[in-house]
Amino acid sequence: MRFTFFFLILSFIPILKAQDVKLSVECQKSWPPGKSIPVTVTIDRGTTGGFARFFQDLPQGFIVEPVETNGADFYWDNNQVNLVWVKLPSAPVIRVQYLVTPDASLSGSFKLGGRVDYIINNSERRSVELQPVIIRLDRNADVENVVRVEALRDNKYTDSLPVTGGSGNDRVTPADIKVDFRVQLAVASLRLLKEELESRIGCPIQYEIITLKSGNMYKYQAGSFRKYDEAVAYLADLKECGVRDAFIVAYKDGEQISIEMARSLTE
């Protein structure tokens, strides 16, 4: 029998009679371990237009990947989601989205909250905080499975077998790969040609690209590095080229794992 979903919207508790910023987060209330769940954050910025930072803590064993950052710098570090704007976009309502994947071994429940800090009048700091709600990890919950897009041989699209770091000339077979680090370049709802992806990120792509499909979204990743430092160096090159949303991901035998676990297995 198909599991019926309910979505929830978390809203802030007013502390002042009027807030310059309103915050809400929309997501499922039941998350299936091992699968990617979309989380949408909506910020009504009011008259605020300067610095702002949204952050949200998650338990250990979760992986978070950005889908749409709306101009924010995205960081996933120490089990915390961070979206930072030096200057908020001019649109009155700002929406960002990311995918959260609980490890397949996890169970139980946890509290999901979040907070946005922002500046008004160029100096006064204010905050709006979500009231935490309980999220259940339910193996009977149902979202679309994360499916790998198989490599195409005609090279029309960006799919390809992974390559090692360095010059990119030394191929390795999937059987050779145990743990590898990649740089995720973008997430899009469309299947992109390599030229289209390069135009989207504004930078040439040095390594062959791996494309993964998560629900109706495509993840585009470059490189297959055996050492974390090699991925860090390539990420630095991309940042210097102006690619703001790229970040490092790790895989073991084709399954995504946390960076911390991958480093412990390779260092």
ABEGO torsion letter per residue (X at the ends): XBBBBBBBBBBBBBABABBABBBBBBBBABBBBGBBBBBBBBBBAEABABBBBBBBBBBBGBBBBBABAGGBBBBBBGGBBBBBBABBBABABBBBBBBBBBBAABBEBBBBBEBBBBBBGGABBBBBBBBBBBBBBBAABBBBBBBBBBBBAAGABABBBBBBBEAGABBBBAAABABBBBBBABBBABBBBAAAAAAAAGBBBABBBBBBBBEABBBBBBEBBABAAAAAAAAAAAAAAGBAABBBBBBBGGBBBBAAAAAAAAX
